Structures are given as structure tokens and as C-alpha cells.
Amino acid sequence: MMNAVPRTKKWMLFAFVAALSLTPRALLACAACYGAPGAAQTRGMNLGIATMLGVTGVVLGGFGGMIFCFARRARRHNPELTP
């Protein structure tokens, strides 16, 4: 009797997946994956990508500026570093 519960759960999961596979409308991709250019989900995804690229650019630019300032400060305090 103890093995009846897991078998029942496995059978119910199998039945659910089988029923889901018989309804092709439920298996279609979302608007972003399917490529609908005018969908709100696609526009939101594109805006999210642009935001992440912008933040990455700002952070990398900040590191580059910091390194440039440190190099300039090091040259100012040590004349041997000037070319």
C-alpha cells in the first residue's frame, strides 16, 4: 500500500503531460520567443536588454575612468613614470 501514493502521483503527472501535449495551442511559444515585433512582451524584453547593456557600459566606463585618474595621479607624484 505504501507504493500506491508515488505511483499515483507519477501516473497523474504522466496524464497531465500527455493531455498538455494533445493541445497544441498550449505549447506555442510566447510573443518574445515567437518573434512578434509589435507585442508588448517583445518591446519590454528589448528595453530590458538595452538597459542591461547601458548599465554594463556605464560601469565599465567608470572603471576605465578610475584607472585613467589613478595613472594620471601616479605620473603627477612620480616623474619617472612620464614618457
DSSP file (Angstrom, degrees, kcal/mol; ACC not computed):
  #  RESIDUE AA STRUCTURE BP1 BP2  ACC     N-H-->O    O-->H-N    N-H-->O    O-->H-N    TCO  KAPPA ALPHA  PHI   PSI    X-CA   Y-CA   Z-CA
    1    1 A M    >         0   0    0      0, 0.0     3,-1.0     0, 0.0     4,-0.5   0.000 360.0 360.0 360.0 -25.8    0.0    0.0    0.0
    2    2 A M  T >   +     0   0    0      1,-0.2     3,-0.5     2,-0.2     0, 0.0   0.819 360.0  53.2 -69.0 -29.8    2.9    2.4    0.6
    3    3 A N  T 3> S+     0   0    0      1,-0.2     4,-1.6     2,-0.1    -1,-0.2   0.564  89.6  80.2 -81.7  -7.7    4.0    2.3   -3.1
    4    4 A A  H <> S+     0   0    0     -3,-1.0     4,-2.1     1,-0.2    -1,-0.2   0.846  87.1  55.7 -69.5 -33.5    0.5    3.3   -4.3
    5    5 A V  H <> S+     0   0    0     -3,-0.5     4,-2.3    -4,-0.5     5,-0.2   0.958 109.4  42.5 -68.9 -51.0    0.9    7.0   -3.5
    6    6 A P  H  > S+     0   0    0      0, 0.0     4,-2.5     0, 0.0     5,-0.2   0.898 114.9  51.6 -63.1 -36.9    4.1    7.6   -5.6
    7    7 A R  H  X S+     0   0    0     -4,-1.6     4,-2.5     1,-0.2    -2,-0.2   0.905 109.7  50.2 -63.9 -39.3    2.7    5.5   -8.4
    8    8 A T  H  X S+     0   0    0     -4,-2.1     4,-2.5     2,-0.2    -1,-0.2   0.911 111.2  48.1 -65.1 -42.1   -0.5    7.6   -8.4
    9    9 A K  H  X S+     0   0    0     -4,-2.3     4,-2.3     2,-0.2    -2,-0.2   0.906 112.6  48.6 -65.6 -41.1    1.4   10.8   -8.4
   10   10 A K  H  X S+     0   0    0     -4,-2.5     4,-2.5     2,-0.2    -2,-0.2   0.909 112.2  49.2 -64.2 -41.0    3.6    9.6  -11.3
   11   11 A W  H  X S+     0   0    0     -4,-2.5     4,-2.5     2,-0.2    -2,-0.2   0.902 110.9  49.5 -65.9 -40.4    0.5    8.5  -13.2
   12   12 A M  H  X S+     0   0    0     -4,-2.5     4,-2.2     2,-0.2    -1,-0.2   0.894 111.8  48.8 -65.8 -39.2   -1.2   11.8  -12.6
   13   13 A L  H  X S+     0   0    0     -4,-2.3     4,-2.4     2,-0.2     5,-0.2   0.918 111.8  49.0 -65.5 -43.2    1.9   13.7  -13.9
   14   14 A F  H  X S+     0   0    0     -4,-2.5     4,-2.4     1,-0.2    -2,-0.2   0.910 111.7  49.3 -61.7 -42.4    2.1   11.5  -16.9
   15   15 A A  H  X S+     0   0    0     -4,-2.5     4,-2.4     2,-0.2    -1,-0.2   0.889 110.9  50.1 -65.2 -39.2   -1.6   12.0  -17.7
   16   16 A F  H  X S+     0   0    0     -4,-2.2     4,-2.3     2,-0.2    -2,-0.2   0.927 112.4  46.0 -65.2 -45.2   -1.2   15.8  -17.3
   17   17 A V  H  X S+     0   0    0     -4,-2.4     4,-2.1     2,-0.2    -2,-0.2   0.894 113.3  50.2 -65.0 -40.0    1.8   15.9  -19.6
   18   18 A A  H  X S+     0   0    0     -4,-2.4     4,-0.9    -5,-0.2    -2,-0.2   0.912 112.0  47.2 -64.8 -42.2    0.0   13.7  -22.2
   19   19 A A  H  < S+     0   0    0     -4,-2.4     3,-0.4     1,-0.2     4,-0.4   0.886 111.8  51.0 -66.3 -38.1   -3.1   15.9  -22.1
   20   20 A L  H >< S+     0   0    0     -4,-2.3     3,-1.1     1,-0.2    -1,-0.2   0.869 106.7  53.8 -67.1 -36.4   -1.0   19.0  -22.4
   21   21 A S  H 3< S+     0   0    0     -4,-2.1    -1,-0.2     1,-0.2    -2,-0.2   0.718 102.0  59.4 -72.6 -19.1    0.8   17.6  -25.4
   22   22 A L  T 3< S+     0   0    0     -4,-0.9    -1,-0.2    -3,-0.4    -2,-0.2   0.557  95.6  67.7 -84.7  -7.8   -2.5   16.9  -27.1
   23   23 A T    X>  -     0   0    0     -3,-1.1     3,-1.0    -4,-0.4     4,-0.5  -0.853  63.9-175.6-111.4  94.4   -3.4   20.6  -27.0
   24   24 A P  G >4 S+     0   0    0      0, 0.0     3,-0.8     0, 0.0     4,-0.4   0.750  76.6  67.8 -66.4 -22.9   -1.0   22.3  -29.4
   25   25 A R  G >4 S+     0   0    0      1,-0.3     3,-0.9     2,-0.2    -2,-0.0   0.873  98.3  52.3 -63.7 -35.3   -2.3   25.8  -28.5
   26   26 A A  G <4 S+     0   0    0     -3,-1.0    -1,-0.3     1,-0.2    -5,-0.1   0.698 105.8  55.9 -72.9 -18.1   -0.9   25.5  -25.0
   27   27 A L  G << S+     0   0    0     -3,-0.8    -1,-0.2    -4,-0.5    -2,-0.2   0.442  79.3 115.8 -96.1   0.0    2.5   24.5  -26.4
   28   28 A L  S <  S-     0   0    0     -3,-0.9     6,-0.0    -4,-0.4     2,-0.0  -0.326  71.2-105.6 -68.1 152.4    3.1   27.6  -28.6
   29   29 A A        -     0   0    0      1,-0.1    -1,-0.1     2,-0.1    -2,-0.0  -0.302  37.0-100.1 -74.3 161.4    5.9   29.9  -27.8
   30   30 A C     >  -     0   0    0      1,-0.1     4,-2.7    -2,-0.0     5,-0.2  -0.171  40.6 -96.0 -73.0 175.2    5.4   33.3  -26.1
   31   31 A A  H  >>S+     0   0    0      1,-0.2     5,-1.9     2,-0.2     4,-1.6   0.854 123.9  51.6 -64.3 -35.0    5.5   36.5  -28.1
   32   32 A A  H  45S+     0   0    0      2,-0.2    -1,-0.2     3,-0.2    -3,-0.0   0.915 116.2  39.0 -70.1 -41.7    9.1   37.2  -27.3
   33   33 A C  H  45S+     0   0    0      1,-0.2    -2,-0.2     2,-0.1    -1,-0.2   0.859 115.5  52.1 -75.4 -35.1   10.3   33.7  -28.4
   34   34 A Y  H  <5S-     0   0    0     -4,-2.7    -1,-0.2     2,-0.1    -2,-0.2   0.788 112.1-119.3 -74.7 -27.0    8.0   33.5  -31.4
   35   35 A G  T  <5 +     0   0    0     -4,-1.6    -3,-0.2    -5,-0.2    -4,-0.1   0.778  46.7 166.9  97.5  30.1    9.2   36.9  -32.7
   36   36 A A    > < -     0   0    0     -5,-1.9     3,-1.1     1,-0.2     6,-0.2  -0.682  20.5-161.4 -75.6 107.5    6.1   39.1  -32.7
   37   37 A P  T 3  S+     0   0    0      0, 0.0    -1,-0.2     0, 0.0    -5,-0.0   0.770  83.0  46.7 -68.0 -25.6    7.7   42.5  -33.2
   38   38 A G  T 3  S+     0   0    0     -3,-0.1     2,-0.1     4,-0.1    -2,-0.1   0.470  83.9 115.5 -95.9   0.3    4.8   44.6  -32.0
   39   39 A A    <>  -     0   0    0     -3,-1.1     4,-2.2    -8,-0.1     5,-0.2  -0.377  69.5-129.4 -72.7 147.1    3.9   42.7  -28.9
   40   40 A A  H  > S+     0   0    0      1,-0.2     4,-2.4     2,-0.2     5,-0.2   0.855 108.8  56.2 -63.6 -34.8    4.3   44.4  -25.5
   41   41 A Q  H  > S+     0   0    0      2,-0.2     4,-2.1     1,-0.2    -1,-0.2   0.883 107.5  48.5 -65.9 -37.9    6.4   41.5  -24.2
   42   42 A T  H  > S+     0   0    0     -6,-0.2     4,-2.5     2,-0.2    -2,-0.2   0.914 111.7  48.9 -68.5 -42.6    8.9   41.8  -27.0
   43   43 A R  H  X S+     0   0    0     -4,-2.2     4,-2.3     1,-0.2    -2,-0.2   0.910 111.9  49.7 -62.5 -41.3    9.2   45.6  -26.5
   44   44 A G  H  X S+     0   0    0     -4,-2.4     4,-2.2     2,-0.2    -1,-0.2   0.891 110.4  49.9 -64.5 -39.8    9.7   45.0  -22.8
   45   45 A M  H  X S+     0   0    0     -4,-2.1     4,-2.2     2,-0.2    -2,-0.2   0.919 111.2  48.8 -65.2 -42.7   12.4   42.4  -23.4
   46   46 A N  H  X S+     0   0    0     -4,-2.5     4,-2.3     1,-0.2    -2,-0.2   0.891 111.2  49.9 -64.4 -39.0   14.2   44.7  -25.9
   47   47 A L  H  X S+     0   0    0     -4,-2.3     4,-2.2     2,-0.2    -1,-0.2   0.882 109.8  51.8 -65.9 -37.8   14.1   47.6  -23.4
   48   48 A G  H  X S+     0   0    0     -4,-2.2     4,-2.3     2,-0.2    -2,-0.2   0.898 109.8  48.8 -64.5 -40.6   15.5   45.2  -20.7
   49   49 A I  H  X S+     0   0    0     -4,-2.2     4,-2.4     2,-0.2    -2,-0.2   0.927 111.8  48.9 -64.4 -44.7   18.4   44.2  -22.9
   50   50 A A  H  X S+     0   0    0     -4,-2.3     4,-2.3     1,-0.2    -2,-0.2   0.885 111.0  50.9 -62.5 -38.6   19.1   47.8  -23.7
   51   51 A T  H  X S+     0   0    0     -4,-2.2     4,-2.7     2,-0.2     5,-0.2   0.922 110.3  48.3 -65.1 -44.3   19.0   48.7  -20.0
   52   52 A M  H  X S+     0   0    0     -4,-2.3     4,-2.2     1,-0.2    -2,-0.2   0.896 112.6  48.7 -64.6 -38.9   21.4   45.9  -19.1
   53   53 A L  H  X S+     0   0    0     -4,-2.4     4,-2.3     2,-0.2    -1,-0.2   0.899 111.9  50.1 -65.8 -39.3   23.8   46.9  -21.9
   54   54 A G  H  X S+     0   0    0     -4,-2.3     4,-2.4     2,-0.2    -2,-0.2   0.922 110.9  47.5 -64.4 -44.8   23.7   50.6  -20.8
   55   55 A V  H  X S+     0   0    0     -4,-2.7     4,-2.4     1,-0.2    -1,-0.2   0.912 112.0  50.7 -63.5 -41.7   24.4   49.7  -17.1
   56   56 A T  H  X S+     0   0    0     -4,-2.2     4,-2.6    -5,-0.2     5,-0.2   0.911 110.7  49.4 -62.1 -42.1   27.3   47.5  -18.2
   57   57 A G  H  X S+     0   0    0     -4,-2.3     4,-2.5     2,-0.2    -2,-0.2   0.901 110.9  49.1 -63.7 -41.2   28.7   50.3  -20.3
   58   58 A V  H  X S+     0   0    0     -4,-2.4     4,-2.2     2,-0.2    -2,-0.2   0.918 112.6  47.4 -65.2 -43.4   28.4   52.8  -17.5
   59   59 A V  H  X S+     0   0    0     -4,-2.4     4,-2.1     2,-0.2    -2,-0.2   0.934 114.2  46.1 -65.1 -45.5   30.1   50.5  -15.0
   60   60 A L  H  X S+     0   0    0     -4,-2.6     4,-2.4     1,-0.2    -1,-0.2   0.892 112.1  51.9 -64.4 -38.3   33.0   49.7  -17.4
   61   61 A G  H  X S+     0   0    0     -4,-2.5     4,-2.6    -5,-0.2    -1,-0.2   0.881 108.0  52.4 -63.4 -37.5   33.4   53.3  -18.3
   62   62 A G  H  X S+     0   0    0     -4,-2.2     4,-2.3     2,-0.2    -2,-0.2   0.906 109.9  47.8 -64.4 -41.9   33.6   54.1  -14.6
   63   63 A F  H  X S+     0   0    0     -4,-2.1     4,-2.4     2,-0.2    -2,-0.2   0.917 112.2  49.9 -64.7 -42.0   36.3   51.6  -14.1
   64   64 A G  H  X S+     0   0    0     -4,-2.4     4,-2.3     1,-0.2    -2,-0.2   0.913 111.7  48.2 -62.4 -42.7   38.2   52.9  -17.2
   65   65 A G  H  X S+     0   0    0     -4,-2.6     4,-2.5     2,-0.2    -1,-0.2   0.887 110.8  51.2 -64.2 -38.8   37.9   56.5  -15.9
   66   66 A M  H  X S+     0   0    0     -4,-2.3     4,-2.5     2,-0.2    -2,-0.2   0.916 110.6  47.9 -65.0 -42.5   39.1   55.4  -12.4
   67   67 A I  H  X S+     0   0    0     -4,-2.4     4,-2.4     2,-0.2    -2,-0.2   0.908 111.6  51.0 -64.3 -40.9   42.2   53.7  -13.9
   68   68 A F  H  X S+     0   0    0     -4,-2.3     4,-2.4     2,-0.2    -2,-0.2   0.919 111.2  47.7 -62.1 -43.7   42.9   56.7  -16.0
   69   69 A C  H  X S+     0   0    0     -4,-2.5     4,-2.5     2,-0.2    -2,-0.2   0.897 111.5  50.3 -65.1 -39.9   42.7   59.0  -13.0
   70   70 A F  H  X S+     0   0    0     -4,-2.5     4,-2.3     2,-0.2    -2,-0.2   0.907 111.5  48.3 -64.8 -40.3   45.0   56.7  -11.0
   71   71 A A  H  X S+     0   0    0     -4,-2.4     4,-2.2     2,-0.2    -2,-0.2   0.915 112.8  48.0 -65.9 -41.8   47.5   56.6  -13.8
   72   72 A R  H  X S+     0   0    0     -4,-2.4     4,-1.8     1,-0.2    -2,-0.2   0.899 112.7  48.6 -65.0 -40.1   47.5   60.4  -14.1
   73   73 A R  H  X S+     0   0    0     -4,-2.5     4,-1.7     2,-0.2    -2,-0.2   0.887 110.0  51.8 -67.0 -38.5   47.8   60.8  -10.4
   74   74 A A  H  X S+     0   0    0     -4,-2.3     4,-1.5     1,-0.2     7,-0.2   0.900 110.1  49.0 -65.3 -39.8   50.7   58.4  -10.3
   75   75 A R  H  < S+     0   0    0     -4,-2.2     7,-0.2     1,-0.2    -1,-0.2   0.865 108.6  54.2 -66.3 -34.9   52.5   60.3  -13.1
   76   76 A R  H  < S+     0   0    0     -4,-1.8    -1,-0.2     1,-0.2    -2,-0.2   0.868 115.4  38.1 -66.7 -36.7   52.0   63.6  -11.2
   77   77 A H  H  < S+     0   0    0     -4,-1.7    -1,-0.2     1,-0.2    -2,-0.2   0.641 121.1  44.1 -91.8 -15.5   53.6   62.2   -8.0
   78   78 A N    ><  -     0   0    0     -4,-1.5     3,-1.8    -5,-0.2     4,-0.3  -0.886  62.8-167.9-132.4 102.3   56.4   60.2   -9.6
   79   79 A P  G >  S+     0   0    0      0, 0.0     3,-1.0     0, 0.0    -1,-0.1   0.678  82.3  72.4 -66.1 -16.3   58.2   62.0  -12.5
   80   80 A E  G 3  S+     0   0    0      1,-0.2    -5,-0.1     3,-0.0    -2,-0.0   0.713  89.5  62.2 -69.7 -18.8   59.9   58.7  -13.6
   81   81 A L  G <  S+     0   0    0     -3,-1.8    -1,-0.2    -7,-0.2    -6,-0.1   0.623  79.1 101.3 -83.5 -13.1   56.6   57.5  -14.9
   82   82 A T    <         0   0    0     -3,-1.0    -6,-0.0    -4,-0.3     0, 0.0  -0.522 360.0 360.0 -73.6 137.3   56.2   60.2  -17.5
   83   83 A P              0   0    0      0, 0.0    -1,-0.1     0, 0.0    -3,-0.0   0.500 360.0 360.0 -74.6 360.0   57.1   59.1  -21.0
